[in-house]
Amino acid sequence: MFSVRLSEVSLPASERDLDNLVGWFIDTLCLVRKRGEVTADFGRAGPVHRLLREYLFTQPNISWDAKMLADELALTPASLNHHLTRLVEAGIIGFSNEGKGWRRYFLRGGSLTNAVEFFSLQCEAIVKQRMAVLDAHWSREKSGSLTPILPTEAPPLTIGIVDHRPLFSDSKESVLSQWMGDFGLLGERPGKEAHAASISVQLFEILLARNTPLSLDEAEQLLDEQKPRLGRILERFRTTGMVQRVPRIDRLNVALWTAMTAQYQRRGEDWLLKKGGFQRILSTKQQSAVLAKMKAGHLTVEDVEEHMKDTTPEEQMLLLNLLGGRLPLGHQMAGFSSSEVHREIAGRIDKILRRMRRVAQLFEQEFNDE
């Protein structure tokens, strides 16, 4: 069964160092769990690094006996089997049972570039097939009244890609929770989070149905769960590229009203006009209407909405910034349909795959030049 965890890693700084290139593949495919401080050899003496650097990547036309590899790498057969299984599941290497004795392992396609090409095709096909699961659970819709919102800076992508398999009859998972676990939405070791009614699954179902961004306060009320935990879950969702953190444009009027009234009471009309951004952002008519309401002590959120309707959200956010106000953030799906989410993550996965092709070419060029 194809199963891999992809991580978005910058291209290696040194393109002529084979060890760096191998280490980049290990990090990108999440083949080694990072623990503790970085070692002096940067993991180059590790079994996975040696397995790829000394055998599979540099001698692609040879199949390697598992017992011989265990002896050479000073590993128990069980430990070696764990590492080889990860590589086989990722589609980078294959094995043969031909003949007698131990399995023999080899790089797929006879070269690293061919192996990466096989890997890329499988990744793209599986992601396309499995994203169809979202259609049955999706109810988020795009409304004409909703303004497109640019998300905040996204974290590096970390996403799982796992082939479809049926659920066991006694499984506590659902189709959706299994899907979430496979794509990495539940973390590396989901445990009870993979259960059909876990907090992570409930939170994701809310996002699938919600048109406006979800704040931590709202999530806390809906799920009766502590905000720190909900925040960690939402950030984990963001690393898969399926969920975005965005400004709460729907709360812009409230934030502006709060900032305007606070600064008027604290600094007065002259400050609002000059340093508060009124003269810079608002027309003379808007300035007069808002200030008249504030002087009378009758300015409401509805008044702010009415007077700001001809001002773009970008200009309103700039005004809020000049007033010293803050716009809360929320989380939402990375599109208003499952196909939009698919395009979003497919584009980011393609970026990783293009880097893999580039690093594979660099590795083969440098190895042939030695």
Secondary structure, DSSP 8 states (H G I E B T S, - for coil): --EEEEE-----S-TT-HHHHHHHHHHHTT-S---SS--TTTTTTSHHHHIIIIIITT-TT--EEHHHHHHHTT--HHHHHHHHHHHHHTTSEEEE--SSSS-EEEEGGGSHHHHHHHHHHHHHHHHHHHGGGGGGT------TT------------EEEEE------TT-S--HHHHHHHHTTTT-SS-GGGGSTT-HHHHHHHHHHH-SS-B-HHHHHHHHT--HHHHHHHHHHHHHTTSEEEEE-GGGHHHHHHHHHHHHHHHH-HHHHHHTSSHHHHS-HHHHHHHHHHHHHT---HHHHHHHTTTS-HHHHHHHHHHTT----EEEEESSSSHHHHHHHHHHHHHHHHHHHHHHHHHHHHHHHH-
